[in-house]
Amino acid sequence: MRNITLNVLASTALALVLTACGDDEGSPDAAEASAGASLGDAQVKAITAAEICDNLTPDEVSDAIGLEATSARADDDATPQCLYDLTGSDGALVGLVVAGMRPESEVGGKTGDAAFDYVLDLNRSYAGESGLEESTVAAGDRATHLKGASLHFGLVATGGHLITVALPVADADDAAFEALLAAVGSELG
């Protein structure tokens, strides 16, 4: 899935779908740092696509992931998202999608931990495979990294927002993707 297009990746993120397999190797320090994190019953705040692109700039994405981000495009047609074009290590175009969940349409009015768990459970169920890797990440107020055979999926709660991040596995190792989740947590909170 190395030559995935941005449109396919965006559709994947919008549908909250993963194709996944693997095993669990979460970082003990990250897990300890966030294991007790609770969002309580805080309301989920909407974020616009422009706010995502403006606050998580291509330079910040490049610094976190280690790939050159050449552009960021805001798309509010469905789920508010910023689509980043990255140049992969082999020079090919790579798509990164960072999307904000809205309180009613994406999380059905759920709040806090219930909303976070709802989005995470949707992605686990869509993965449909038993070997999905899952780890807690020290990012934002609460964060989880799901890794499948072809796609990294991250969910970050930060500043009242629930932010999803999707990137092909072939384009970043776990440490780079989790550094990106940390950047999402600090820049969009």
N, C-alpha and C positions, 0 to 999 in steps of 0.2 A: 504494500500500500504506500510505497515510497513517493509516487507521483500523484498523490491525492490533490484534487483541486480545492480551492477555497469554497466553492459552492457546495461540494460534497461534504466538506468538513463543517460548514455552517449548518447544513441540513441535519447533519449528525448531532451537532450541539443543540439545535432547536428541538429535535425530537428526543433529546436526552438518551441517545442510544449508544451503547458500547458493544464492540465485538471483543471479547476478552478471554484470556486464560493466563495462568502464571501461578506463583506462590507468594506467601507473605514474608517480606523482609523489611518491616518498618524500622526506622531509627529509634532506639530506646530513648535517647535524649529528647527528641521531638515528641515522642509519645508521652513521656513524663511531663513535658512542659504544657501540653494541651489536654492531657487525659482528664483533668478535673474541670476543664472549661465548660461552663454552662451558659447558654443564651437565655435561660429562664423562659419567660413568655413575651419577650420584647417583640414589638411589631416589626415586620419586615418593611424596609423602606425601598421604594422604587429608585432606580438610577437610570438615566438616559444613556443612549449609545454615545452621544457627544461627551458626556461627563466621563465615561469610561476612557474614550480615546484621548481626551484632554488631560486627564489625571494620570493615566498609565501611558506615557509617551513611547514612541518607537525606541528612543535611546534607552529608556529604563527597561524595556523588554529586552533589548540587545544586551545590556549589561547583565541582566539576570540569567538569560538563557544561553548566552554565548554564541548566538547567531545574529547576523545583521538584520534588523527590522527595517525594511525600506519604506513602508507606508502603514497607515492606520486609517480604516474607513468605517465611519459610523453607519449603522443600519438599525433603524427603529421600525422596520416593516412588520416584524413579528416580535420576538423577544429582543429587547434592546441589547445590541452587541457591537463590539468593535472587532473588525476583521483585520488582522495584521499579516502583511506579506513579509516572510522571512526568507533569507537566502541560506539554504542548507549547506552543509560542509562540502557537498559535491557540486554546488552551484545551482541546484534545482530550486524552484519556487516551493516554499513550504507555507501552509496555512495554519494560523493560530486564531482561535475564536475565544474571546472573553465576553461573557454575557451576564446581564443582571436579571435576576428573578424578580417578577412583580408580585405584590402581595395577593392579588386576587387570581390573575390568570395563570401564573406558574406554580403558586403554592396553595391555591384554593382557600385563602384566608387564614391559613395556619400561621402560628407565631413561634418565635424563638427556636428552641430545640426541636419542637414538633415540625416546624417548617424545614429546618436543616435535615432532619432525619427523613422526612418525606421525599425531598429531592434526592438524597443519597440512596434511599430504598428504591426509588424509581430506576436509578441507574444500575443498581445491583440486579434488579429483576430483568431489565432490558439486556444486560450482559448475557444472561442465560447460560453461563458456564460456571462450573464449580471451582475452577482454579484461579479466579480473579484475585489479584494482589490488592491489598488494601492497607494503607498506613495512615496514622495520624501525623499531621505536620504542624510544626510551630509556625503558624501564619495567621494574622488577623486575630479574631476572637476565638475562632474554632476553624479547623481545616482538615480535610481528608483527601488523600490521593488514591484513586483507583487506577490500576494499570491492567490493560488487557494485552492481547497479542498484537493489536494494531494501534491502540489509542490510549494516551494518558488522559484521564479526566480528573479535574480537581474541583472541589467545592470549598469556598472560603466564605466565612461569615466575618464581616468587618464593618464597623460603623453602622450597624443596622441593616446592611445590604447582604444579600446572598449572591455570590458571584461564582459562575462556573467557568472553567478553563478547559479547552480541548486542544490537543496537539498530537500528531502521529508519534508513536513510540520510536520509530526509526530516526526521528530528528532530535531527540534529547534523551539523555540518560535520566535516571530517577533524581539524582542530585540537582541537575540543571532544572528539571521541571519543578522540583520543590523550591528551588531558589526563586523561580517565577511566581509560585504561589505566595511566597513571602513578600515579593514585590507587590503583588495584587493586594495583599493584606495591608501593607503600609501605605500604598498610594490611593486606594479606593475607600479607605476607612473614614 
